[in-house]
């Protein structure tokens, strides 16, 4: 994503969500060390709005459990036949969505969520370096 696009996403999507869920209460935004996330214009964006950003070690492994969820979705999609029509594509999407919302996937995601304290401690112990996660 380009820098201007990222700032637009923050402005048009993140800020309304923060207002809806946090109102005037403080919150902390989490993002990784991607170059668009660490650019000065993004830093200024958060500062102007008094939004704290979680400090992120520069070489840390990605702790976002969403990365694992994307992997699960890709595995599901790889297991589906290539769609040759709009109807087949829609059928594949419905299959993927149903599998992603199934109880088995919910259990996997819950385990990832529950592993976060251990993941964070592993990053701290590794001083921001690689971990088994």
N, CA, C and O atoms as CSV, one atom per row, in Angstrom:
chain,resi,resn,atom,element,x,y,z
A,1,UNK,N,N,0.847,-1.173,0.000
A,1,UNK,CA,C,0.000,0.000,0.000
A,1,UNK,C,C,0.888,1.230,0.000
A,1,UNK,O,O,1.899,1.279,0.701
A,2,UNK,N,N,0.519,2.187,-0.762
A,2,UNK,CA,C,1.267,3.445,-0.799
A,2,UNK,C,C,0.933,4.296,0.414
A,2,UNK,O,O,-0.130,4.164,1.019
A,3,UNK,N,N,1.858,5.162,0.747
A,3,UNK,CA,C,1.753,5.974,1.951
A,3,UNK,C,C,0.471,6.807,1.980
A,3,UNK,O,O,-0.238,6.804,2.986
A,4,UNK,N,N,0.165,7.518,0.898
A,4,UNK,CA,C,-1.037,8.355,0.873
A,4,UNK,C,C,-2.287,7.505,1.068
A,4,UNK,O,O,-3.221,7.920,1.754
A,5,UNK,N,N,-2.307,6.327,0.472
A,5,UNK,CA,C,-3.445,5.428,0.631
A,5,UNK,C,C,-3.597,4.958,2.064
A,5,UNK,O,O,-4.712,4.824,2.568
A,6,UNK,N,N,-2.469,4.708,2.722
A,6,UNK,CA,C,-2.522,4.256,4.111
A,6,UNK,C,C,-3.077,5.352,5.012
A,6,UNK,O,O,-3.902,5.089,5.887
A,7,UNK,N,N,-2.624,6.569,4.795
A,7,UNK,CA,C,-3.127,7.684,5.600
A,7,UNK,C,C,-4.628,7.862,5.361
A,7,UNK,O,O,-5.377,8.145,6.296
A,8,UNK,N,N,-5.066,7.697,4.115
A,8,UNK,CA,C,-6.502,7.785,3.819
A,8,UNK,C,C,-7.287,6.700,4.556
A,8,UNK,O,O,-8.369,6.962,5.081
A,9,UNK,N,N,-6.740,5.482,4.595
A,9,UNK,CA,C,-7.407,4.393,5.315
A,9,UNK,C,C,-7.509,4.731,6.800
A,9,UNK,O,O,-8.553,4.522,7.419
A,10,UNK,N,N,-6.432,5.250,7.362
A,10,UNK,CA,C,-6.466,5.643,8.770
A,10,UNK,C,C,-7.543,6.691,9.012
A,10,UNK,O,O,-8.338,6.583,9.945
A,11,UNK,N,N,-7.554,7.702,8.157
A,11,UNK,CA,C,-8.488,8.814,8.312
A,11,UNK,C,C,-9.933,8.374,8.085
A,11,UNK,O,O,-10.820,8.732,8.860
A,12,UNK,N,N,-10.172,7.600,7.028
A,12,UNK,CA,C,-11.538,7.255,6.633
A,12,UNK,C,C,-12.100,6.031,7.344
A,12,UNK,O,O,-13.318,5.891,7.461
A,13,UNK,N,N,-11.234,5.149,7.817
A,13,UNK,CA,C,-11.714,3.909,8.430
A,13,UNK,C,C,-11.351,3.782,9.908
A,13,UNK,O,O,-12.213,3.494,10.739
A,14,UNK,N,N,-10.083,3.996,10.236
A,14,UNK,CA,C,-9.666,3.803,11.622
A,14,UNK,C,C,-10.291,4.833,12.557
A,14,UNK,O,O,-10.827,4.470,13.604
A,15,UNK,N,N,-10.231,6.086,12.199
A,15,UNK,CA,C,-10.740,7.145,13.083
A,15,UNK,C,C,-12.225,6.944,13.392
A,15,UNK,O,O,-12.606,7.048,14.558
A,16,UNK,N,N,-13.087,6.659,12.399
A,16,UNK,CA,C,-14.495,6.410,12.748
A,16,UNK,C,C,-14.682,5.219,13.687
A,16,UNK,O,O,-15.540,5.258,14.568
A,17,UNK,N,N,-13.886,4.157,13.507
A,17,UNK,CA,C,-13.992,2.995,14.395
A,17,UNK,C,C,-13.565,3.378,15.808
A,17,UNK,O,O,-14.220,2.996,16.778
A,18,UNK,N,N,-12.481,4.123,15.929
A,18,UNK,CA,C,-12.028,4.571,17.247
A,18,UNK,C,C,-13.104,5.412,17.912
A,18,UNK,O,O,-13.396,5.227,19.093
A,19,UNK,N,N,-13.695,6.331,17.167
A,19,UNK,CA,C,-14.754,7.171,17.737
A,19,UNK,C,C,-15.935,6.328,18.197
A,19,UNK,O,O,-16.499,6.569,19.264
A,20,UNK,N,N,-16.306,5.341,17.393
A,20,UNK,CA,C,-17.453,4.494,17.730
A,20,UNK,C,C,-17.198,3.678,18.991
A,20,UNK,O,O,-18.054,3.615,19.874
A,21,UNK,N,N,-16.034,3.057,19.080
A,21,UNK,CA,C,-15.782,2.141,20.176
A,21,UNK,C,C,-15.119,2.761,21.400
A,21,UNK,O,O,-15.288,2.263,22.513
A,22,UNK,N,N,-14.370,3.839,21.206
A,22,UNK,CA,C,-13.645,4.424,22.328
A,22,UNK,C,C,-14.160,5.807,22.713
A,22,UNK,O,O,-13.927,6.266,23.831
A,23,UNK,N,N,-14.861,6.475,21.790
A,23,UNK,CA,C,-15.302,7.832,22.081
A,23,UNK,C,C,-14.095,8.708,22.348
A,23,UNK,O,O,-13.161,8.755,21.548
A,24,UNK,N,N,-14.118,9.398,23.474
A,24,UNK,CA,C,-12.997,10.271,23.836
A,24,UNK,C,C,-11.965,9.559,24.700
A,24,UNK,O,O,-10.939,10.145,25.046
A,25,UNK,N,N,-12.227,8.290,25.054
A,25,UNK,CA,C,-11.275,7.547,25.880
A,25,UNK,C,C,-10.001,7.256,25.089
A,25,UNK,O,O,-10.055,7.102,23.869
A,26,UNK,N,N,-8.873,7.181,25.758
A,26,UNK,CA,C,-7.620,6.884,25.044
A,26,UNK,C,C,-7.594,5.450,24.532
A,26,UNK,O,O,-8.228,4.558,25.095
A,27,UNK,N,N,-6.854,5.253,23.465
A,27,UNK,CA,C,-6.654,3.909,22.935
A,27,UNK,C,C,-5.233,3.831,22.389
A,27,UNK,O,O,-4.562,4.848,22.217
A,28,UNK,N,N,-4.793,2.619,22.123
A,28,UNK,CA,C,-3.463,2.400,21.572
A,28,UNK,C,C,-3.626,1.658,20.259
A,28,UNK,O,O,-4.315,0.641,20.192
A,29,UNK,N,N,-2.992,2.170,19.220
A,29,UNK,CA,C,-3.041,1.537,17.906
A,29,UNK,C,C,-1.836,0.602,17.767
A,29,UNK,O,O,-0.726,0.942,18.178
A,30,UNK,N,N,-2.064,-0.561,17.192
A,30,UNK,CA,C,-0.981,-1.513,16.965
A,30,UNK,C,C,-0.776,-1.672,15.473
A,30,UNK,O,O,-1.728,-1.917,14.731
A,31,UNK,N,N,0.459,-1.535,15.034
A,31,UNK,CA,C,0.831,-1.791,13.651
A,31,UNK,C,C,2.267,-2.287,13.651
A,31,UNK,O,O,3.011,-2.059,14.605
A,32,UNK,N,N,2.652,-2.963,12.579
A,32,UNK,CA,C,4.013,-3.501,12.556
A,32,UNK,C,C,4.985,-2.460,12.015
A,32,UNK,O,O,4.645,-1.282,11.902
A,33,UNK,N,N,6.162,-2.887,11.692
A,33,UNK,CA,C,7.216,-1.971,11.270
A,33,UNK,C,C,7.293,-1.725,9.776
A,33,UNK,O,O,8.334,-1.288,9.285
A,34,UNK,N,N,6.217,-1.993,9.033
A,34,UNK,CA,C,6.226,-1.725,7.593
A,34,UNK,C,C,6.547,-0.252,7.352
A,34,UNK,O,O,6.201,0.609,8.161
A,35,UNK,N,N,7.204,0.026,6.242
A,35,UNK,CA,C,7.657,1.394,5.985
A,35,UNK,C,C,6.519,2.405,5.974
A,35,UNK,O,O,6.701,3.536,6.427
A,36,UNK,N,N,5.343,2.023,5.465
A,36,UNK,CA,C,4.233,2.985,5.481
A,36,UNK,C,C,3.759,3.248,6.905
A,36,UNK,O,O,3.232,4.324,7.186
A,37,UNK,N,N,3.935,2.298,7.798
A,37,UNK,CA,C,3.504,2.470,9.180
A,37,UNK,C,C,4.452,3.357,9.968
A,37,UNK,O,O,4.039,4.020,10.920
A,38,UNK,N,N,5.714,3.373,9.579
A,38,UNK,CA,C,6.722,4.108,10.343
A,38,UNK,C,C,7.090,5.449,9.721
A,38,UNK,O,O,7.965,6.147,10.234
A,39,UNK,N,N,6.441,5.815,8.633
A,39,UNK,CA,C,6.733,7.082,7.962
A,39,UNK,C,C,6.377,8.263,8.870
A,39,UNK,O,O,5.478,8.172,9.707
A,40,UNK,N,N,7.085,9.345,8.691
A,40,UNK,CA,C,6.869,10.533,9.522
A,40,UNK,C,C,5.446,11.059,9.389
A,40,UNK,O,O,4.862,11.497,10.380
A,41,UNK,N,N,4.879,11.027,8.195
A,41,UNK,CA,C,3.520,11.545,8.003
A,41,UNK,C,C,2.508,10.726,8.806
A,41,UNK,O,O,1.519,11.275,9.291
A,42,UNK,N,N,2.742,9.431,8.951
A,42,UNK,CA,C,1.862,8.578,9.748
A,42,UNK,C,C,2.066,8.874,11.233
A,42,UNK,O,O,1.106,8.954,12.000
A,43,UNK,N,N,3.314,9.034,11.621
A,43,UNK,CA,C,3.625,9.411,13.003
A,43,UNK,C,C,2.923,10.726,13.351
A,43,UNK,O,O,2.314,10.848,14.415
A,44,UNK,N,N,3.011,11.698,12.456
A,44,UNK,CA,C,2.357,12.996,12.665
A,44,UNK,C,C,0.833,12.851,12.733
A,44,UNK,O,O,0.173,13.509,13.537
A,45,UNK,N,N,0.289,11.983,11.883
A,45,UNK,CA,C,-1.153,11.741,11.860
A,45,UNK,C,C,-1.633,11.311,13.247
A,45,UNK,O,O,-2.601,11.858,13.776
A,46,UNK,N,N,-0.946,10.323,13.831
A,46,UNK,CA,C,-1.344,9.836,15.150
A,46,UNK,C,C,-1.109,10.885,16.228
A,46,UNK,O,O,-1.935,11.035,17.129
A,47,UNK,N,N,-0.012,11.606,16.154
A,47,UNK,CA,C,0.272,12.644,17.151
A,47,UNK,C,C,-0.783,13.733,17.144
A,47,UNK,O,O,-1.237,14.158,18.207
A,48,UNK,N,N,-1.183,14.195,15.962
A,48,UNK,CA,C,-2.198,15.252,15.871
A,48,UNK,C,C,-3.517,14.822,16.503
A,48,UNK,O,O,-4.269,15.652,17.014
A,49,UNK,N,N,-3.788,13.536,16.467
A,49,UNK,CA,C,-5.054,13.014,17.000
A,49,UNK,C,C,-4.888,12.436,18.402
A,49,UNK,O,O,-5.829,11.866,18.954
A,50,UNK,N,N,-3.710,12.578,18.972
A,50,UNK,CA,C,-3.412,12.108,20.333
A,50,UNK,C,C,-3.705,10.615,20.481
A,50,UNK,O,O,-4.263,10.172,21.485
A,51,UNK,N,N,-3.317,9.856,19.465
A,51,UNK,CA,C,-3.471,8.402,19.502
A,51,UNK,C,C,-2.092,7.797,19.704
A,51,UNK,O,O,-1.173,8.030,18.920
A,52,UNK,N,N,-1.965,7.012,20.776
A,52,UNK,CA,C,-0.693,6.341,21.031
A,52,UNK,C,C,-0.547,5.160,20.091
A,52,UNK,O,O,-1.528,4.507,19.734
A,53,UNK,N,N,0.681,4.895,19.697
A,53,UNK,CA,C,0.984,3.736,18.861
A,53,UNK,C,C,1.900,2.822,19.672
A,53,UNK,O,O,2.897,3.264,20.242
A,54,UNK,N,N,1.545,1.552,19.711
A,54,UNK,CA,C,2.328,0.575,20.443
A,54,UNK,C,C,3.739,0.519,19.859
A,54,UNK,O,O,3.915,0.391,18.647
A,55,UNK,N,N,4.732,0.617,20.727
A,55,UNK,CA,C,6.112,0.495,20.248
A,55,UNK,C,C,6.315,-0.913,19.706
A,55,UNK,O,O,5.811,-1.889,20.261
A,56,UNK,N,N,7.065,-0.998,18.611
A,56,UNK,CA,C,7.247,-2.272,17.938
A,56,UNK,C,C,8.717,-2.491,17.649
A,56,UNK,O,O,9.330,-1.664,16.974
A,57,UNK,N,N,9.304,-3.571,18.133
A,57,UNK,CA,C,10.722,-3.811,17.843
A,57,UNK,C,C,10.955,-3.887,16.334
A,57,UNK,O,O,10.158,-4.481,15.609
A,58,UNK,N,N,12.036,-3.291,15.870
A,58,UNK,CA,C,12.277,-3.187,14.429
A,58,UNK,C,C,12.454,-4.533,13.746
A,58,UNK,O,O,12.074,-4.680,12.585
A,59,UNK,N,N,13.016,-5.512,14.426
A,59,UNK,CA,C,13.249,-6.806,13.780
A,59,UNK,C,C,12.377,-7.906,14.367
A,59,UNK,O,O,12.690,-9.088,14.222
A,60,UNK,N,N,11.303,-7.538,15.017
A,60,UNK,CA,C,10.501,-8.552,15.702
A,60,UNK,C,C,9.696,-9.385,14.717
A,60,UNK,O,O,9.359,-8.927,13.626
A,61,UNK,N,N,9.397,-10.595,15.111
A,61,UNK,CA,C,8.486,-11.391,14.297
A,61,UNK,C,C,7.092,-10.774,14.357
A,61,UNK,O,O,6.767,-10.043,15.292
A,62,UNK,N,N,6.301,-11.066,13.386
A,62,UNK,CA,C,4.961,-10.508,13.357
A,62,UNK,C,C,4.105,-11.203,14.400
A,62,UNK,O,O,3.928,-12.420,14.349
A,63,UNK,N,N,3.576,-10.447,15.339
A,63,UNK,CA,C,2.752,-11.011,16.391
A,63,UNK,C,C,1.262,-10.953,16.061
A,63,UNK,O,O,0.437,-11.468,16.816
A,64,UNK,N,N,0.922,-10.335,14.950
A,64,UNK,CA,C,-0.492,-10.239,14.590
A,64,UNK,C,C,-1.027,-11.630,14.270
A,64,UNK,O,O,-0.536,-12.293,13.357
A,65,UNK,N,N,-2.012,-12.060,15.003
A,65,UNK,CA,C,-2.569,-13.379,14.718
A,65,UNK,C,C,-3.301,-13.383,13.382
A,65,UNK,O,O,-3.576,-14.451,12.836
A,66,UNK,N,N,-3.617,-12.216,12.853
A,66,UNK,CA,C,-4.310,-12.165,11.557
A,66,UNK,C,C,-3.442,-12.790,10.468
A,66,UNK,O,O,-3.972,-13.319,9.491
A,67,UNK,N,N,-2.120,-12.737,10.617
A,67,UNK,CA,C,-1.250,-13.345,9.613
A,67,UNK,C,C,-1.503,-14.854,9.525
A,67,UNK,O,O,-1.477,-15.430,8.437
A,68,UNK,N,N,-1.744,-15.479,10.663
A,68,UNK,CA,C,-2.065,-16.907,10.675
A,68,UNK,C,C,-3.448,-17.150,10.073
A,68,UNK,O,O,-3.664,-18.128,9.357
A,69,UNK,N,N,-4.367,-16.254,10.371
A,69,UNK,CA,C,-5.720,-16.403,9.831
A,69,UNK,C,C,-5.692,-16.278,8.306
A,69,UNK,O,O,-6.381,-17.023,7.610
A,70,UNK,N,N,-4.896,-15.337,7.785
A,70,UNK,CA,C,-4.735,-15.225,6.318
A,70,UNK,C,C,-4.190,-16.536,5.758
A,70,UNK,O,O,-4.623,-16.992,4.700
A,71,UNK,N,N,-3.245,-17.137,6.466
A,71,UNK,CA,C,-2.681,-18.413,6.023
A,71,UNK,C,C,-3.774,-19.484,5.958
A,71,UNK,O,O,-3.852,-20.237,4.987
A,72,UNK,N,N,-4.604,-19.546,6.981
A,72,UNK,CA,C,-5.697,-20.524,6.984
A,72,UNK,C,C,-6.624,-20.299,5.780
A,72,UNK,O,O,-7.037,-21.250,5.116
A,73,UNK,N,N,-6.938,-19.037,5.515
A,73,UNK,CA,C,-7.813,-18.728,4.378
A,73,UNK,C,C,-7.157,-19.143,3.063
A,73,UNK,O,O,-7.816,-19.713,2.193
A,74,UNK,N,N,-5.875,-18.864,2.918
A,74,UNK,CA,C,-5.170,-19.254,1.690
A,74,UNK,C,C,-5.160,-20.763,1.508
A,74,UNK,O,O,-5.302,-21.259,0.390
A,75,UNK,N,N,-4.991,-21.500,2.614
A,75,UNK,CA,C,-5.038,-22.967,2.531
A,75,UNK,C,C,-6.397,-23.434,2.022
A,75,UNK,O,O,-6.479,-24.320,1.172
A,76,UNK,N,N,-7.443,-22.844,2.537
A,76,UNK,CA,C,-8.794,-23.203,2.097
A,76,UNK,C,C,-8.958,-22.903,0.613
A,76,UNK,O,O,-9.463,-23.735,-0.141
A,77,UNK,N,N,-8.532,-21.720,0.197
A,77,UNK,CA,C,-8.694,-21.321,-1.205
A,77,UNK,C,C,-7.883,-22.207,-2.138
A,77,UNK,O,O,-8.341,-22.531,-3.233
A,78,UNK,N,N,-6.675,-22.606,-1.716
A,78,UNK,CA,C,-5.853,-23.500,-2.542
A,78,UNK,C,C,-6.512,-24.858,-2.737
A,78,UNK,O,O,-6.269,-25.530,-3.740
A,79,UNK,N,N,-7.339,-25.263,-1.790
A,79,UNK,CA,C,-8.005,-26.551,-1.873
A,79,UNK,C,C,-9.265,-26.546,-2.732
A,79,UNK,O,O,-9.875,-27.593,-2.951
A,80,UNK,N,N,-9.648,-25.388,-3.211
A,80,UNK,CA,C,-10.857,-25.276,-4.029
A,80,UNK,C,C,-10.493,-25.299,-5.508
A,80,UNK,O,O,-9.396,-24.882,-5.881
A,81,UNK,N,N,-11.400,-25.783,-6.353
A,81,UNK,CA,C,-11.115,-25.784,-7.796
A,81,UNK,C,C,-11.074,-24.355,-8.336
A,81,UNK,O,O,-11.726,-23.458,-7.803
A,82,UNK,N,N,-10.303,-24.161,-9.396
A,82,UNK,CA,C,-10.233,-22.852,-10.039
A,82,UNK,C,C,-11.597,-22.524,-10.627
A,82,UNK,O,O,-12.190,-23.344,-11.328
A,83,UNK,N,N,-12.083,-21.350,-10.346
A,83,UNK,CA,C,-13.399,-20.941,-10.843
A,83,UNK,C,C,-13.287,-20.528,-12.306
A,83,UNK,O,O,-12.386,-19.784,-12.692
A,84,UNK,N,N,-14.213,-21.022,-13.101
A,84,UNK,CA,C,-14.253,-20.678,-14.524
A,84,UNK,C,C,-15.427,-19.780,-14.875
A,84,UNK,O,O,-15.633,-19.432,-16.038
A,85,UNK,N,N,-16.181,-19.414,-13.877
A,85,UNK,CA,C,-17.319,-18.531,-14.117
A,85,UNK,C,C,-17.591,-17.740,-12.845
A,85,UNK,O,O,-17.062,-18.046,-11.776
A,86,UNK,N,N,-18.410,-16.736,-12.982
A,86,UNK,CA,C,-18.776,-15.921,-11.833
A,86,UNK,C,C,-19.516,-16.777,-10.797
A,86,UNK,O,O,-19.312,-16.617,-9.594
A,87,UNK,N,N,-20.367,-17.677,-11.269
A,87,UNK,CA,C,-21.125,-18.543,-10.359
A,87,UNK,C,C,-20.185,-19.468,-9.578
A,87,UNK,O,O,-20.364,-19.660,-8.375
A,88,UNK,N,N,-19.191,-20.038,-10.254
A,88,UNK,CA,C,-18.226,-20.909,-9.568
A,88,UNK,C,C,-17.395,-20.112,-8.564
A,88,UNK,O,O,-17.101,-20.595,-7.470
A,89,UNK,N,N,-17.021,-18.898,-8.939
A,89,UNK,CA,C,-16.261,-18.042,-8.026
A,89,UNK,C,C,-17.085,-17.754,-6.775
A,89,UNK,O,O,-16.580,-17.842,-5.655
A,90,UNK,N,N,-18.346,-17.412,-6.972
A,90,UNK,CA,C,-19.210,-17.121,-5.830
A,90,UNK,C,C,-19.384,-18.366,-4.957
A,90,UNK,O,O,-19.398,-18.260,-3.731
A,91,UNK,N,N,-19.516,-19.536,-5.571
A,91,UNK,CA,C,-19.635,-20.777,-4.817
A,91,UNK,C,C,-18.373,-21.014,-3.984
A,91,UNK,O,O,-18.465,-21.415,-2.824
A,92,UNK,N,N,-17.186,-20.766,-4.575
A,92,UNK,CA,C,-15.923,-20.920,-3.836
A,92,UNK,C,C,-15.861,-19.954,-2.655
A,92,UNK,O,O,-15.412,-20.316,-1.567
A,93,UNK,N,N,-16.312,-18.738,-2.879
A,93,UNK,CA,C,-16.301,-17.741,-1.801
A,93,UNK,C,C,-17.199,-18.197,-0.657
A,93,UNK,O,O,-16.835,-18.089,0.514
A,94,UNK,N,N,-18.369,-18.703,-1.007
A,94,UNK,CA,C,-19.284,-19.175,0.034
A,94,UNK,C,C,-18.685,-20.341,0.823
A,94,UNK,O,O,-18.824,-20.399,2.045
A,95,UNK,N,N,-18.028,-21.256,0.140
A,95,UNK,CA,C,-17.371,-22.385,0.817
A,95,UNK,C,C,-16.291,-21.858,1.763
A,95,UNK,O,O,-16.213,-22.276,2.919
A,96,UNK,N,N,-15.460,-20.941,1.268
A,96,UNK,CA,C,-14.369,-20.397,2.083
A,96,UNK,C,C,-14.910,-19.664,3.306
A,96,UNK,O,O,-14.398,-19.836,4.413
A,97,UNK,N,N,-15.932,-18.856,3.113
A,97,UNK,CA,C,-16.512,-18.111,4.241
A,97,UNK,C,C,-17.087,-19.081,5.269
A,97,UNK,O,O,-16.883,-18.906,6.470
A,98,UNK,N,N,-17.798,-20.097,4.805
A,98,UNK,CA,C,-18.368,-21.071,5.736
A,98,UNK,C,C,-17.283,-21.784,6.537
A,98,UNK,O,O,-17.446,-22.016,7.735
A,99,UNK,N,N,-16.181,-22.132,5.882
A,99,UNK,CA,C,-15.089,-22.796,6.591
A,99,UNK,C,C,-14.404,-21.847,7.572
A,99,UNK,O,O,-14.010,-22.255,8.665
A,100,UNK,N,N,-14.263,-20.581,7.181
A,100,UNK,CA,C,-13.618,-19.613,8.065
A,100,UNK,C,C,-14.479,-19.324,9.299
A,100,UNK,O,O,-13.940,-18.998,10.357
A,101,UNK,N,N,-15.780,-19.437,9.184
A,101,UNK,CA,C,-16.673,-19.173,10.310
A,101,UNK,C,C,-17.059,-20.443,11.054
A,101,UNK,O,O,-17.861,-20.378,11.985
A,102,UNK,N,N,-16.522,-21.580,10.681
A,102,UNK,CA,C,-16.858,-22.849,11.322
A,102,UNK,C,C,-16.259,-22.912,12.728
A,102,UNK,O,O,-15.307,-22.203,13.053
A,103,UNK,N,N,-16.839,-23.770,13.536
A,103,UNK,CA,C,-16.395,-23.927,14.930
A,103,UNK,C,C,-14.920,-24.313,15.011
A,103,UNK,O,O,-14.203,-23.832,15.888
A,104,UNK,N,N,-14.461,-25.176,14.105
A,104,UNK,CA,C,-13.060,-25.602,14.108
A,104,UNK,C,C,-12.114,-24.407,13.936
A,104,UNK,O,O,-11.097,-24.308,14.623
A,105,UNK,N,N,-12.463,-23.499,13.010
A,105,UNK,CA,C,-11.624,-22.325,12.787
A,105,UNK,C,C,-11.683,-21.388,13.990
A,105,UNK,O,O,-10.673,-20.789,14.360
A,106,UNK,N,N,-12.842,-21.260,14.593
A,106,UNK,CA,C,-12.970,-20.425,15.786
A,106,UNK,C,C,-12.053,-20.942,16.885
A,106,UNK,O,O,-11.419,-20.154,17.586
A,107,UNK,N,N,-11.980,-22.260,17.039
A,107,UNK,CA,C,-11.088,-22.843,18.042
A,107,UNK,C,C,-9.625,-22.533,17.713
A,107,UNK,O,O,-8.850,-22.204,18.611
A,108,UNK,N,N,-9.239,-22.634,16.429
A,108,UNK,CA,C,-7.857,-22.314,16.035
A,108,UNK,C,C,-7.528,-20.860,16.359
A,108,UNK,O,O,-6.462,-20.560,16.897
A,109,UNK,N,N,-8.445,-19.969,16.029
A,109,UNK,CA,C,-8.212,-18.541,16.252
A,109,UNK,C,C,-8.162,-18.243,17.751
A,109,UNK,O,O,-7.347,-17.432,18.192
A,110,UNK,N,N,-9.018,-18.885,18.528
A,110,UNK,CA,C,-8.973,-18.708,19.981
A,110,UNK,C,C,-7.630,-19.157,20.555
A,110,UNK,O,O,-7.089,-18.506,21.448
A,111,UNK,N,N,-7.090,-20.266,20.047
A,111,UNK,CA,C,-5.780,-20.731,20.508
A,111,UNK,C,C,-4.689,-19.713,20.165
A,111,UNK,O,O,-3.791,-19.459,20.967
A,112,UNK,N,N,-4.778,-19.136,18.966
A,112,UNK,CA,C,-3.814,-18.094,18.596
A,112,UNK,C,C,-3.911,-16.920,19.556
A,112,UNK,O,O,-2.900,-16.417,20.047
A,113,UNK,N,N,-5.130,-16.491,19.815
A,113,UNK,CA,C,-5.353,-15.364,20.727
A,113,UNK,C,C,-4.790,-15.672,22.109
A,113,UNK,O,O,-4.113,-14.839,22.712
A,114,UNK,N,N,-5.071,-16.864,22.601
A,114,UNK,CA,C,-4.596,-17.252,23.925
A,114,UNK,C,C,-3.075,-17.378,23.989
A,114,UNK,O,O,-2.492,-17.310,25.071
A,115,UNK,N,N,-2.430,-17.561,22.829
A,115,UNK,CA,C,-0.975,-17.693,22.803
A,115,UNK,C,C,-0.258,-16.339,22.818
A,115,UNK,O,O,0.966,-16.297,22.944
A,116,UNK,N,N,-0.993,-15.241,22.693
A,116,UNK,CA,C,-0.352,-13.925,22.602
A,116,UNK,C,C,0.560,-13.594,23.778
A,116,UNK,O,O,1.665,-13.107,23.543
A,117,UNK,N,N,0.170,-13.825,25.017
A,117,UNK,CA,C,1.112,-13.516,26.103
A,117,UNK,C,C,2.436,-14.269,25.961
A,117,UNK,O,O,3.501,-13.697,26.196
A,118,UNK,N,N,2.377,-15.541,25.580
A,118,UNK,CA,C,3.611,-16.316,25.395
A,118,UNK,C,C,4.420,-15.777,24.222
A,118,UNK,O,O,5.648,-15.717,24.289
A,119,UNK,N,N,3.743,-15.389,23.155
A,119,UNK,CA,C,4.433,-14.832,21.984
A,119,UNK,C,C,5.147,-13.531,22.361
A,119,UNK,O,O,6.302,-13.312,21.996
A,120,UNK,N,N,4.446,-12.685,23.088
A,120,UNK,CA,C,5.044,-11.402,23.486
A,120,UNK,C,C,6.242,-11.620,24.403
A,120,UNK,O,O,7.266,-10.952,24.263
A,121,UNK,N,N,6.112,-12.553,25.338
A,121,UNK,CA,C,7.234,-12.832,26.228
A,121,UNK,C,C,8.421,-13.380,25.454
A,121,UNK,O,O,9.569,-13.066,25.769
A,122,UNK,N,N,8.149,-14.197,24.441
A,122,UNK,CA,C,9.233,-14.747,23.625
A,122,UNK,C,C,9.968,-13.637,22.883
A,122,UNK,O,O,11.193,-13.676,22.769
A,123,UNK,N,N,9.239,-12.654,22.381
A,123,UNK,CA,C,9.878,-11.521,21.697
A,123,UNK,C,C,10.711,-10.710,22.684
A,123,UNK,O,O,11.824,-10.288,22.369
A,124,UNK,N,N,10.168,-10.497,23.873
A,124,UNK,CA,C,10.922,-9.765,24.907
A,124,UNK,C,C,12.191,-10.526,25.250
A,124,UNK,O,O,13.268,-9.933,25.320
A,125,UNK,N,N,12.079,-11.830,25.464
A,125,UNK,CA,C,13.238,-12.647,25.808
A,125,UNK,C,C,14.278,-12.654,24.697
A,125,UNK,O,O,15.476,-12.743,24.967
A,126,UNK,N,N,13.824,-12.561,23.443
A,126,UNK,CA,C,14.737,-12.574,22.291
A,126,UNK,C,C,15.188,-11.167,21.908
A,126,UNK,O,O,15.832,-10.974,20.877
A,127,UNK,N,N,14.844,-10.180,22.750
A,127,UNK,CA,C,15.220,-8.781,22.503
A,127,UNK,C,C,14.792,-8.316,21.113
A,127,UNK,O,O,15.530,-7.621,20.416
A,128,UNK,N,N,13.574,-8.720,20.729
A,128,UNK,CA,C,13.036,-8.307,19.427
A,128,UNK,C,C,13.451,-9.188,18.281
A,128,UNK,O,O,13.069,-8.928,17.140
A,129,UNK,N,N,14.221,-10.220,18.545
A,129,UNK,CA,C,14.682,-11.102,17.471
A,129,UNK,C,C,13.714,-12.228,17.180
A,129,UNK,O,O,12.555,-12.191,17.595
A,130,UNK,N,N,14.194,-13.224,16.469
A,130,UNK,CA,C,13.362,-14.345,16.063
A,130,UNK,C,C,12.950,-15.192,17.258
A,130,UNK,O,O,13.665,-15.308,18.253
A,131,UNK,N,N,11.769,-15.778,17.116
A,131,UNK,CA,C,11.242,-16.686,18.132
A,131,UNK,C,C,10.741,-17.949,17.446
A,131,UNK,O,O,10.779,-18.047,16.219
A,132,UNK,N,N,10.275,-18.909,18.224
A,132,UNK,CA,C,9.731,-20.132,17.643
A,132,UNK,C,C,8.393,-19.886,16.976
A,132,UNK,O,O,7.894,-20.756,16.262
A,133,UNK,N,N,7.803,-18.724,17.190
A,133,UNK,CA,C,6.507,-18.421,16.616
A,133,UNK,C,C,6.697,-17.865,15.219
A,133,UNK,O,O,5.719,-17.539,14.547
